[in-house]
């Protein structure tokens, strides 16, 4: 079966209601915390993707029983000291940066060496940003070329608390240090640039010893050693990052309307919604509610007659960091020049995404000026593509694949998009939902 998707048809005006897969960030964090709980935790609507399966396999290697079927996932937690550290454990994080960066925080007291490996894309990413703060707890880390996977961790019998300054806006780095702090006597202090706060909200819901003080540009986080985590059940809400592709598809199709059900609208994740609204897209939340600390709502979007260019405020970057590739497509159709700055973190993702964003726009015929951390996009409201386009060799980055397909459905042309299976990383049902818009 070919791993190339060919699309030759633009989408027509639509009025749809959909539900996307469970939130990946919450799915992975739920598994990690449930594995330390004292008893059985159950999740429904867990995202069944390669990243989440890699997390389940990792926890199983640490001696925790997990049962998974289509309806639910059960984690049989053995308590905070329940991991079984056998000799020569090798954990394959595959493509999951979240797993590979969060798990070391939970292994801070591992009694034997543990090796973490990943696929070609993950192995090129920066893990020094994790090893440096975690080593201050007393654990030992070895990295290839002092930066990349494989990573070898040897834990400390008596980890010591640290003070950590997180300056990148990386929720993964912050969360890893939080997890290490939960396993360490004394008070660990984190001064963190604003970023996703799923870990903090879960800890608060579980009544773990973590306090967050919010300042203008920073979160001051104090975390102490946890004594016990009670088992907890969770219905994972829909993922806003997966929803983003269909929000943009709607934004690019005049007078089309879409409702996406039960989406996690955590304030640290809705940068794309703020950006789209600034560009003229009509978006409202319906049926809002709080579920175990997270805000959930149905999102209703209507495609506007005209899209406006944006000088994107950098304060929105962390809340839209996974969505910028597809946001660039909206800028491609906007009236005027859009400018996005301080985006070097995009090149620390599964592929160098800022470079790939520029490349896709160039192939589409959209002028752009790109530096190491910024991009100016010269929009063309009348853009129509009538040529053959090939997208390949992008390190199997799922978001490059999905962005390319949204571009083909919105602007036309004949697109040959390689590595279709890349979507299994985060959104296996993506093509199934896309097909609903073709009917």
Rosetta blueprint (number, residue, H / E / L):
1 X L
2 X L
3 X L
4 X L
5 X E
6 X E
7 X E
8 X L
9 X L
10 X L
11 X L
12 X L
13 X L
14 X L
15 X E
16 X E
17 X E
18 X E
19 X L
20 X L
21 X L
22 X E
23 X L
24 X H
25 X H
26 X H
27 X H
28 X H
29 X H
30 X H
31 X H
32 X H
33 X H
34 X H
35 X L
36 X L
37 X L
38 X E
39 X E
40 X E
41 X E
42 X E
43 X E
44 X E
45 X L
46 X L
47 X L
48 X L
49 X L
50 X H
51 X H
52 X H
53 X H
54 X H
55 X H
56 X H
57 X H
58 X H
59 X H
60 X H
61 X H
62 X L
63 X L
64 X L
65 X E
66 X E
67 X E
68 X E
69 X L
70 X L
71 X L
72 X E
73 X E
74 X E
75 X E
76 X E
77 X E
78 X E
79 X L
80 X L
81 X L
82 X L
83 X L
84 X L
85 X L
86 X L
87 X L
88 X L
89 X E
90 X E
91 X E
92 X E
93 X L
94 X L
95 X L
96 X L
97 X H
98 X H
99 X H
100 X H
101 X H
102 X H
103 X H
104 X H
105 X H
106 X H
107 X L
108 X L
109 X L
110 X L
111 X L
112 X L
113 X L
114 X E
115 X E
116 X E
117 X E
118 X L
119 X L
120 X L
121 X L
122 X H
123 X H
124 X H
125 X L
126 X L
127 X L
128 X H
129 X H
130 X H
131 X H
132 X H
133 X H
134 X H
135 X H
136 X L
137 X L
138 X L
139 X L
140 X E
141 X E
142 X E
143 X E
144 X E
145 X L
146 X L
147 X L
148 X E
149 X E
150 X E
151 X E
152 X E
153 X E
154 X E
155 X L
156 X L
157 X L
158 X L
159 X L
160 X E
161 X L
162 X L
163 X E
164 X E
165 X E
166 X E
167 X L
168 X L
169 X L
170 X L
171 X H
172 X H
173 X H
174 X H
175 X H
176 X H
177 X H
178 X H
179 X H
180 X H
181 X H
182 X L
183 X L
184 X L
185 X E
186 X L
187 X E
188 X E
189 X E
190 X E
191 X E
192 X E
193 X E
194 X L
195 X L
196 X L
197 X L
198 X H
199 X H
200 X H
201 X H
202 X H
203 X H
204 X H
205 X H
206 X L
207 X L
208 X L
209 X L
210 X E
211 X E
212 X E
213 X E
214 X E
215 X L
216 X L
217 X L
218 X E
219 X E
220 X E
221 X E
222 X E
223 X E
224 X E
225 X L
226 X L
227 X L
228 X L
229 X L
230 X E
231 X L
232 X L
233 X L
234 X E
235 X E
236 X L
237 X L
238 X E
239 X L
240 X H
241 X H
242 X H
243 X H
244 X H
245 X H
246 X H
247 X H
248 X H
249 X H
250 X H
251 X H
252 X L
253 X L
254 X L
255 X L
256 X L
257 X E
258 X E
259 X E
260 X E
261 X E
262 X E
263 X E
264 X E
265 X L
266 X L
267 X L
268 X L
269 X L
270 X L
271 X H
272 X H
273 X H
274 X H
275 X H
276 X H
277 X H
278 X H
279 X L
280 X L
281 X L
282 X E
283 X E
284 X E
285 X E
286 X E
287 X E
288 X E
289 X E
290 X E
291 X E
292 X L
293 X L
294 X E
295 X E
296 X E
297 X E
298 X E
299 X E
300 X E
301 X E
302 X E
303 X L
304 X L
305 X L
306 X L
307 X L
308 X E
309 X L
310 X L
311 X E
312 X L
313 X L
314 X H
315 X H
316 X H
317 X L
318 X H
319 X H
320 X H
321 X L
322 X L
323 X L
324 X H
325 X H
326 X H
327 X H
328 X H
329 X H
330 X H
331 X H
332 X H
333 X H
334 X L
335 X E
336 X L
337 X E
338 X E
339 X E
340 X E
341 X L
342 X L
343 X L
344 X H
345 X H
346 X H
347 X H
348 X H
349 X L
350 X L
351 X L
352 X L
353 X H
354 X H
355 X H
356 X H
357 X H
358 X H
359 X H
360 X H
361 X H
362 X H
363 X H
364 X H
365 X L
366 X L
367 X L
368 X E
369 X E
370 X E
371 X L
372 X L
373 X L
374 X L
375 X E
376 X E
377 X E
378 X E
379 X L
380 X L
381 X L
382 X L
383 X L
384 X L
385 X L
386 X L
387 X L
388 X E
389 X E
390 X E
391 X E
392 X L
393 X L
394 X L
395 X L
396 X L
397 X L
398 X H
399 X H
400 X H
401 X H
402 X H
403 X H
404 X H
405 X H
406 X H
407 X H
408 X H
409 X H
410 X H
411 X H
412 X L
413 X L
414 X E
415 X E
416 X E
417 X E
418 X L
419 X L
420 X H
421 X H
422 X H
423 X H
424 X H
425 X H
426 X L
427 X L
428 X L
429 X L
430 X H
431 X H
432 X H
433 X H
434 X H
435 X H
436 X H
437 X L
438 X L
439 X L
